Amino acid sequence: MSDRGYLWLALVFYAASCVLTVFRLRKSRLLPALQHLNSIAVIGGLTLHTVFLLLRGHHIGRCPLTNPFETTVFLAWGAVLFYLLIGPSYRVSFLGAFTAPLVLVISLVALLGLDDTRRPPPVQPIPWVVESHKPISLLACGAFGLACVVGGMYLMQERQLKTRRLTPAFLQMPPIEQLDVINFRLIVLGFGMLTVGMVGGMISYRIVGHWTTPKIVWAVAAWLIYALLLVARRMWSLRGRKIALLSMMSFAFVLVTFWGVSLLSSLHRGTP
């Protein structure tokens, strides 16, 4: 089986999680069996997702972040990884039910619409220094993606509280105050990792100097957006609905512009 075959199988598991989510949303009480099946589906998806990354990395002889397809798949993998690390800590198992649809959509976009041209690795004097900033930066985007999911859960719960029309899903979500805390901590975590990744990127640029201008602009723009979010929360006490909405809008902007930058970089690389 090709490496992409394992990714397609991973998407089957993520799709199964989405179907289980629909059933859970319709139930008026907690069903531990459905919760366990959902967790198994997400873990199975992540396992196959990881197999894809390992096979692709082994085949190309480097970290599989050489084209828009690979980087997008890695970003989706990071979001699932953060869910499995954070979910048990905060006892928010239902977070996985909202994470799977996001990862499914992002991965489908990668499989069906993004460039998967495999490129030979450039000559690099210190490969681990030159390459390390890429996975760190993309893992940061995975944390931002999960913050987007938590923001969506917050807005959903807040709307139900205001309208006083509580659905079964409301009973399965954590308290709204806890969602606000999780959202903030994910943004802090992602911002810290993105900062480390940018520092690594600057070191990489000084060593090999092969960064394209669109990538530099994108990285700086993403850093500034989330820096402003943290400043707004700290200095102006921006929280709750506003910060949840902004975290969703910020991730959507980062993701869409990331694809745009990847396209521009590919075109730039292809010009004589």
C-alpha positions, 0 to 999 in steps of 0.5 A: 500500500502506498503512503497516501493509502494509509492517509485515506484509511486515517480519514475513514477513522476520522469520518467514523468519529464524525458519524459517532459525533452526530449520534452523540449530539442526538442523545439526551444522556451520556453514553460511555460506549459511544464516547469510547468508540469515538476515542478509539476512532480518533486514536486509530486515525492518528495512528494511521496518520503517523504511519503515513508521515513515517513512510513518507519521511523514510521515502524522501529521507527527511521530515515530510514537509517538502510541499503544500500537501505534506505540510497541511497533512502534518498540521492536521496531525498536530491538531489531533496530537494536541487533542489527545494530549490535552483532552484527558488532562482537562477531561474534555473528551467531547473535544475530539468529536469537534476536532475530527471534522476539522481534521477530516476537512483539512486532510481532504483539501490536502489529498484532493487539491494540494500539490504533492510534487516530491522535491529533493532535499537541498544541500544543507550544512547542518540539517537538524538546525535547518529543518527543525523549525518547520515541524515546530511551527506547524505544531504551533498551527495545530495548537491554534487549530485546536483553539479554533475548535474550542472557540467553536464549542464556546460559541455553541454553548454560549448561544444555547445559554442565551436562548435557553434552548439546551440541546443534548450536546450542551450536557456533554460539554465542559463548563463554558468557563473551562473552555475559555481557559483551554482556549487561552492556554492553547493560544499561549502554547501555540504562540510559544512554539511559533516563536521558537519556530521563527527563531529557528527559521531565522537561524536557517535563513542565515545558514542557507538563505533559501526562504522565500518572501511569501513565507517570511511575510506569512510567518510574521503575520501569523505571529503578530495576529496571535501576539495581538490576541494575547495582548488584548486578553492581558491588557484589555481583559478580552475574553469569552465570546470575543476571544473565542470568535477571534481565535476561530477567525485567526486560524481560518486566516492563517490556514487560508493564507498558508495555502496561498503562500505555499502556492506562491512559493511553488510558483516561485520555485518553478520559475527559471 
